[in-house]
Amino acid sequence: MDGMIYSIHLEKTILPMNIHYKYWRKIGVTKELLECPYYNIEFGAILLSRIKARIENPSVKKIASIYNFLEAEKVTEYSARVEKLYLRRPWN
């Protein structure tokens, strides 16, 4: 994918949604649930939806910045690449 270098730490996340278990364990999310692709994707979709609801003038770039790093205060290079891929839709 355009030689992307991901800023996410894959060794610390659970695929397929690259969810940082340590961020969410306090709200009752278990590692076992996140290791199930169905629940992993469902939880990732819930996170994206909640992030979108809390951001002023949400955009793919803003949502991806927060999803990638909860304390992000500005749009990152990573999130700009996410938006580019979203608009190109190479999976179609």
Biotite code that builds the C-alpha atoms (Angstrom):
import biotite.structure as struc

atoms = struc.array([
    struc.Atom([0.000, 0.000, 0.000], chain_id="A", res_id=1, res_name="MET", atom_name="CA", element="C"),
    struc.Atom([2.241, 2.777, -1.288], chain_id="A", res_id=2, res_name="ASP", atom_name="CA", element="C"),
    struc.Atom([5.102, 1.646, 0.949], chain_id="A", res_id=3, res_name="GLY", atom_name="CA", element="C"),
    struc.Atom([3.291, 2.830, 4.053], chain_id="A", res_id=4, res_name="MET", atom_name="CA", element="C"),
    struc.Atom([5.089, 2.813, 7.340], chain_id="A", res_id=5, res_name="ILE", atom_name="CA", element="C"),
    struc.Atom([2.506, 2.426, 10.063], chain_id="A", res_id=6, res_name="TYR", atom_name="CA", element="C"),
    struc.Atom([2.818, 4.461, 13.222], chain_id="A", res_id=7, res_name="SER", atom_name="CA", element="C"),
    struc.Atom([0.761, 1.901, 15.113], chain_id="A", res_id=8, res_name="ILE", atom_name="CA", element="C"),
    struc.Atom([2.595, -0.656, 17.196], chain_id="A", res_id=9, res_name="HIS", atom_name="CA", element="C"),
    struc.Atom([1.319, -3.931, 15.784], chain_id="A", res_id=10, res_name="LEU", atom_name="CA", element="C"),
    struc.Atom([3.084, -5.969, 18.446], chain_id="A", res_id=11, res_name="GLU", atom_name="CA", element="C"),
    struc.Atom([0.923, -4.213, 21.046], chain_id="A", res_id=12, res_name="LYS", atom_name="CA", element="C"),
    struc.Atom([-2.380, -4.457, 19.202], chain_id="A", res_id=13, res_name="THR", atom_name="CA", element="C"),
    struc.Atom([-4.847, -7.212, 18.433], chain_id="A", res_id=14, res_name="ILE", atom_name="CA", element="C"),
    struc.Atom([-5.816, -7.680, 14.790], chain_id="A", res_id=15, res_name="LEU", atom_name="CA", element="C"),
    struc.Atom([-7.798, -7.169, 12.644], chain_id="A", res_id=16, res_name="PRO", atom_name="CA", element="C"),
    struc.Atom([-8.718, -3.700, 14.013], chain_id="A", res_id=17, res_name="MET", atom_name="CA", element="C"),
    struc.Atom([-5.325, -3.121, 15.699], chain_id="A", res_id=18, res_name="ASN", atom_name="CA", element="C"),
    struc.Atom([-6.958, -2.559, 19.074], chain_id="A", res_id=19, res_name="ILE", atom_name="CA", element="C"),
    struc.Atom([-4.710, -1.719, 22.020], chain_id="A", res_id=20, res_name="HIS", atom_name="CA", element="C"),
    struc.Atom([-6.081, -4.084, 24.664], chain_id="A", res_id=21, res_name="TYR", atom_name="CA", element="C"),
    struc.Atom([-4.391, -2.180, 27.497], chain_id="A", res_id=22, res_name="LYS", atom_name="CA", element="C"),
    struc.Atom([-6.414, 0.952, 26.639], chain_id="A", res_id=23, res_name="TYR", atom_name="CA", element="C"),
    struc.Atom([-9.765, -0.788, 26.957], chain_id="A", res_id=24, res_name="TRP", atom_name="CA", element="C"),
    struc.Atom([-9.399, -3.528, 29.560], chain_id="A", res_id=25, res_name="ARG", atom_name="CA", element="C"),
    struc.Atom([-10.681, -1.222, 32.313], chain_id="A", res_id=26, res_name="LYS", atom_name="CA", element="C"),
    struc.Atom([-14.091, -1.012, 30.638], chain_id="A", res_id=27, res_name="ILE", atom_name="CA", element="C"),
    struc.Atom([-14.498, -4.782, 30.633], chain_id="A", res_id=28, res_name="GLY", atom_name="CA", element="C"),
    struc.Atom([-13.076, -5.714, 27.247], chain_id="A", res_id=29, res_name="VAL", atom_name="CA", element="C"),
    struc.Atom([-11.243, -9.012, 27.520], chain_id="A", res_id=30, res_name="THR", atom_name="CA", element="C"),
    struc.Atom([-8.240, -10.078, 25.508], chain_id="A", res_id=31, res_name="LYS", atom_name="CA", element="C"),
    struc.Atom([-10.100, -13.281, 24.615], chain_id="A", res_id=32, res_name="GLU", atom_name="CA", element="C"),
    struc.Atom([-12.990, -11.318, 23.082], chain_id="A", res_id=33, res_name="LEU", atom_name="CA", element="C"),
    struc.Atom([-10.632, -9.109, 21.103], chain_id="A", res_id=34, res_name="LEU", atom_name="CA", element="C"),
    struc.Atom([-8.860, -12.184, 19.743], chain_id="A", res_id=35, res_name="GLU", atom_name="CA", element="C"),
    struc.Atom([-12.155, -13.227, 18.110], chain_id="A", res_id=36, res_name="CYS", atom_name="CA", element="C"),
    struc.Atom([-12.280, -11.399, 14.733], chain_id="A", res_id=37, res_name="PRO", atom_name="CA", element="C"),
    struc.Atom([-16.050, -10.859, 14.952], chain_id="A", res_id=38, res_name="TYR", atom_name="CA", element="C"),
    struc.Atom([-15.889, -9.107, 18.330], chain_id="A", res_id=39, res_name="TYR", atom_name="CA", element="C"),
    struc.Atom([-12.648, -7.339, 17.430], chain_id="A", res_id=40, res_name="ASN", atom_name="CA", element="C"),
    struc.Atom([-14.291, -5.740, 14.394], chain_id="A", res_id=41, res_name="ILE", atom_name="CA", element="C"),
    struc.Atom([-17.489, -5.025, 16.317], chain_id="A", res_id=42, res_name="GLU", atom_name="CA", element="C"),
    struc.Atom([-15.551, -3.286, 19.102], chain_id="A", res_id=43, res_name="PHE", atom_name="CA", element="C"),
    struc.Atom([-13.461, -1.378, 16.555], chain_id="A", res_id=44, res_name="GLY", atom_name="CA", element="C"),
    struc.Atom([-16.640, -0.165, 14.842], chain_id="A", res_id=45, res_name="ALA", atom_name="CA", element="C"),
    struc.Atom([-18.079, 0.937, 18.201], chain_id="A", res_id=46, res_name="ILE", atom_name="CA", element="C"),
    struc.Atom([-14.873, 2.847, 18.972], chain_id="A", res_id=47, res_name="LEU", atom_name="CA", element="C"),
    struc.Atom([-14.911, 4.569, 15.589], chain_id="A", res_id=48, res_name="LEU", atom_name="CA", element="C"),
    struc.Atom([-18.556, 5.515, 16.045], chain_id="A", res_id=49, res_name="SER", atom_name="CA", element="C"),
    struc.Atom([-17.936, 6.946, 19.523], chain_id="A", res_id=50, res_name="ARG", atom_name="CA", element="C"),
    struc.Atom([-14.878, 8.862, 18.371], chain_id="A", res_id=51, res_name="ILE", atom_name="CA", element="C"),
    struc.Atom([-16.872, 10.327, 15.484], chain_id="A", res_id=52, res_name="LYS", atom_name="CA", element="C"),
    struc.Atom([-19.666, 11.397, 17.849], chain_id="A", res_id=53, res_name="ALA", atom_name="CA", element="C"),
    struc.Atom([-17.228, 13.294, 20.107], chain_id="A", res_id=54, res_name="ARG", atom_name="CA", element="C"),
    struc.Atom([-15.236, 15.164, 17.464], chain_id="A", res_id=55, res_name="ILE", atom_name="CA", element="C"),
    struc.Atom([-16.222, 18.585, 16.208], chain_id="A", res_id=56, res_name="GLU", atom_name="CA", element="C"),
    struc.Atom([-16.585, 18.454, 12.408], chain_id="A", res_id=57, res_name="ASN", atom_name="CA", element="C"),
    struc.Atom([-15.503, 14.796, 12.174], chain_id="A", res_id=58, res_name="PRO", atom_name="CA", element="C"),
    struc.Atom([-13.471, 13.669, 9.194], chain_id="A", res_id=59, res_name="SER", atom_name="CA", element="C"),
    struc.Atom([-11.714, 10.426, 8.331], chain_id="A", res_id=60, res_name="VAL", atom_name="CA", element="C"),
    struc.Atom([-8.379, 12.086, 9.175], chain_id="A", res_id=61, res_name="LYS", atom_name="CA", element="C"),
    struc.Atom([-9.521, 13.308, 12.584], chain_id="A", res_id=62, res_name="LYS", atom_name="CA", element="C"),
    struc.Atom([-11.142, 9.997, 13.504], chain_id="A", res_id=63, res_name="ILE", atom_name="CA", element="C"),
    struc.Atom([-8.076, 8.006, 12.394], chain_id="A", res_id=64, res_name="ALA", atom_name="CA", element="C"),
    struc.Atom([-5.786, 10.277, 14.442], chain_id="A", res_id=65, res_name="SER", atom_name="CA", element="C"),
    struc.Atom([-7.725, 9.596, 17.647], chain_id="A", res_id=66, res_name="ILE", atom_name="CA", element="C"),
    struc.Atom([-8.211, 5.888, 16.850], chain_id="A", res_id=67, res_name="TYR", atom_name="CA", element="C"),
    struc.Atom([-4.452, 5.546, 16.370], chain_id="A", res_id=68, res_name="ASN", atom_name="CA", element="C"),
    struc.Atom([-3.479, 7.631, 19.407], chain_id="A", res_id=69, res_name="PHE", atom_name="CA", element="C"),
    struc.Atom([-6.081, 8.593, 22.004], chain_id="A", res_id=70, res_name="LEU", atom_name="CA", element="C"),
    struc.Atom([-4.221, 11.741, 23.009], chain_id="A", res_id=71, res_name="GLU", atom_name="CA", element="C"),
    struc.Atom([-3.760, 13.069, 19.462], chain_id="A", res_id=72, res_name="ALA", atom_name="CA", element="C"),
    struc.Atom([-4.338, 16.790, 19.248], chain_id="A", res_id=73, res_name="GLU", atom_name="CA", element="C"),
    struc.Atom([-3.765, 17.214, 15.538], chain_id="A", res_id=74, res_name="LYS", atom_name="CA", element="C"),
    struc.Atom([-4.121, 15.241, 12.331], chain_id="A", res_id=75, res_name="VAL", atom_name="CA", element="C"),
    struc.Atom([-1.162, 12.922, 11.857], chain_id="A", res_id=76, res_name="THR", atom_name="CA", element="C"),
    struc.Atom([0.660, 11.690, 8.783], chain_id="A", res_id=77, res_name="GLU", atom_name="CA", element="C"),
    struc.Atom([-0.773, 8.249, 9.515], chain_id="A", res_id=78, res_name="TYR", atom_name="CA", element="C"),
    struc.Atom([-4.344, 9.535, 9.511], chain_id="A", res_id=79, res_name="SER", atom_name="CA", element="C"),
    struc.Atom([-3.775, 11.455, 6.277], chain_id="A", res_id=80, res_name="ALA", atom_name="CA", element="C"),
    struc.Atom([-2.739, 8.134, 4.682], chain_id="A", res_id=81, res_name="ARG", atom_name="CA", element="C"),
    struc.Atom([-5.853, 6.467, 6.120], chain_id="A", res_id=82, res_name="VAL", atom_name="CA", element="C"),
    struc.Atom([-8.011, 9.145, 4.504], chain_id="A", res_id=83, res_name="GLU", atom_name="CA", element="C"),
    struc.Atom([-6.196, 8.731, 1.183], chain_id="A", res_id=84, res_name="LYS", atom_name="CA", element="C"),
    struc.Atom([-6.853, 4.977, 1.247], chain_id="A", res_id=85, res_name="LEU", atom_name="CA", element="C"),
    struc.Atom([-10.464, 5.532, 2.308], chain_id="A", res_id=86, res_name="TYR", atom_name="CA", element="C"),
    struc.Atom([-11.040, 7.826, -0.664], chain_id="A", res_id=87, res_name="LEU", atom_name="CA", element="C"),
    struc.Atom([-9.230, 5.504, -3.129], chain_id="A", res_id=88, res_name="ARG", atom_name="CA", element="C"),
    struc.Atom([-10.924, 2.363, -1.756], chain_id="A", res_id=89, res_name="ARG", atom_name="CA", element="C"),
    struc.Atom([-8.299, -0.104, -3.041], chain_id="A", res_id=90, res_name="PRO", atom_name="CA", element="C"),
    struc.Atom([-10.286, -2.989, -1.551], chain_id="A", res_id=91, res_name="TRP", atom_name="CA", element="C"),
    struc.Atom([-13.029, -2.619, -4.200], chain_id="A", res_id=92, res_name="ASN", atom_name="CA", element="C"),
])
